[in-house]
Amino acid sequence: MIYQLIIEDDEQHVAADDLELIDLERATSEALLGFREILADHIRNGRAFTIKAIHIADQLGGILATVTLGEALAGILALDCPGGEPL
């Protein structure tokens, strides 16, 4: 199946490349890894990171799943938001 990744940042939604993968679980895993790679690139280059989520959509644009920044950092960083809630 073909999945579309939609990157949500502070300013707009930007569609990324389409992925042809066997299932939604694999698409979610690819989005998670991509999220981490983009974040690492921004850190290495000292650029501000504004991505909030990567949405996984079907070919018609229907959102099937979402990977958030908190999910991308889970197990890597222990972050708390104001109010004590974890990211």
C-alpha positions in Angstrom: 0.0 0.0 0.0 1.1 3.6 -0.6 1.2 5.9 2.4 1.8 9.6 2.4 3.7 11.3 5.2 2.4 14.8 6.1 4.8 16.8 8.3 3.1 19.2 10.7 5.2 22.1 11.8 4.6 25.5 13.4 3.6 27.2 10.2 2.1 24.7 7.8 1.5 21.1 6.7 4.0 19.9 4.1 3.5 16.6 2.3 6.6 14.5 2.1 7.4 11.6 -0.2 5.0 8.8 -0.7 6.1 5.4 0.8 5.1 2.0 -0.6 5.1 -0.3 2.4 3.3 -3.5 3.4 1.3 -2.2 6.3 0.5 0.7 8.6 2.8 -0.6 11.3 5.8 -0.4 8.9 4.7 3.1 7.8 4.5 4.2 11.4 8.0 2.8 12.1 9.4 4.6 9.0 7.8 7.9 10.2 9.3 7.4 13.7 12.8 6.8 12.3 12.4 9.7 9.8 11.3 12.0 12.7 14.4 11.1 14.6 16.7 11.6 11.6 15.2 15.1 10.9 15.6 16.1 14.6 19.2 14.8 14.7 20.0 16.8 11.5 18.6 20.0 13.0 20.6 19.5 16.2 23.9 18.8 14.3 23.4 22.0 12.2 22.1 24.2 15.1 18.7 24.9 13.4 15.5 25.4 15.2 13.2 22.4 15.2 9.5 23.2 14.6 8.0 19.8 13.6 5.2 18.8 16.0 4.0 15.6 14.3 4.2 13.4 11.2 0.8 12.2 10.1 0.5 9.0 8.0 -2.2 9.2 5.4 -3.7 7.0 2.8 -3.6 7.9 -0.9 -6.8 10.1 -0.5 -5.3 12.1 2.4 -7.2 10.4 5.2 -5.1 10.4 8.4 -4.4 6.8 9.6 -1.9 7.4 12.3 0.2 10.2 13.8 3.8 10.1 15.3 4.4 13.0 17.7 7.6 14.5 19.0 7.0 12.8 22.3 6.7 9.4 20.7 9.8 10.0 18.6 11.8 10.8 21.8 10.3 8.1 24.0 13.0 5.9 25.4 15.7 8.4 24.3 14.9 11.4 26.5 12.8 11.8 29.6 11.0 15.0 29.1 8.3 16.6 31.2 5.8 19.2 30.1 4.5 22.0 32.4 2.2 20.4 34.9 4.2 17.2 35.2 2.7 15.5 32.1 5.3 13.6 30.0 5.6 14.6 26.3 
